[in-house]
Amino acid sequence: MSDDRLIVALDVPNAVAGLELAGKLGDTVSFYKIGLGMLTGGGLALANELKQEHGKRIFLDMKLFDIGATVEAAVRGLAQFDLDFLTVHGDPHVVRAAKEGAAGSNLKILAVTILTSLERKDLDDSLIRDGAVPDLVVERAARAFDAGADGVICSPNEAAMVREISQSAGRLIVTPGVRPAGADLGDQKRVATPANAIKNGVDHIVVGRPVWKAPDPRAAAQAIVSEMQSA
């Protein structure tokens, strides 16, 4: 049976491939992430089909960032599709605008702290202020929560620190950068195993390539669920 703490990222070329993968996974997976890379490949149509016809939960990973009015309008449009999670960048003005756009719906706004593919050198290259990455993640999480975010996106390595701050009470922590032991890290730099992520206070883990690139995606998903439940 499925465990909705596992969110499988449908980072495949188009909606047809996404629907095929969901068919292989069957009742092993109840929650899917559809990201920006799928948008031009029928991502919204796939989100609606999985939600309305197959009863799946949907995390739309758009990482929106713009002026407040534009973010609010975009989120209001997306909220009509009855999806579950939507990501925006964790800047307070973006979070506040997204919450305005989601008002009256069940759509939860998740704020991105610092992408799990980034490390300190990457932040230096982007002129992000000095400081250890975990400390910056925790501060951005606190500010996003204060702005009204329903949850945050952070790496599993920072999840325990985020869970300790008072603002996290009753809020969600969702972590990409989760890899089963021995899996290829790909472009992720701040990673942990599914069991360690759960132990660190994570509500949902996002796993993509270790599932859809596996010879048997269903078995790979089942193994991750079993590992989470063992934690």
Steps between C-alpha positions, in 0.01 A plus 500: 500500500601860448635745756436861403818612674666383177453743212629368169632765262371446147809655342436327169474664155123536466155415634482174307818372665377628836170317472682183392726518805206561731336193351806289578509629858130439554381508860860504630509881458222742590682835468679642195710809430471671163770759439587783268676271252170321433297818455537519122452124473143503627578524870179673605288258301685211665449655843127525439470147366692346789299703752152477357501157333749305712456659840868590543633795698696755296795722586549766231863606524510833316731696738324823409686828542384841378343820622218446748211576264626254239557222754156555650335481156694187402415320823134598476490342156673183616283470811195429285642160407451357853863395539673440833841671517659786305853634540608862492834653592522573870535878480235644733332720238463199271356281776249765607383550142468124444289461813271776375465319169425169670237647734179299506665185365668198657827567314796505739782743428850360552791742511835404350785585737823420309498250214650164594723513192684804641790531740691797641704563183181519296361758742821702474469498121146634536605774743300344786618631835764323705403227744485124530235346276309330787476828690370683194246223437366525855475879482322491165264234634415712805430804282286296261297358789455851639370607158238223512656202319328169567835325475853525370729316264847427636757226482464210745827611661339823621157359583576430866621858551189639330276275709651643816392859434172609657350613169508143364230374737213367292681577173630263235861415419546346156839385385646422160859376496397162640688201364488134608837368615729442201290702255656745254487853647449664159501880539411490870765611749325499840345157531386233746335159493120470534530364855728782612273761345200367694705489821589865445135602520406507132133465403553407136800392295529556125673231296530496123782327314554214748140398423442574133846393385483172691455176301186441710358839610225340709750294699723805545207701639400214729855480636497873581164470676631207704810697597292799608273283707797333669607844624 
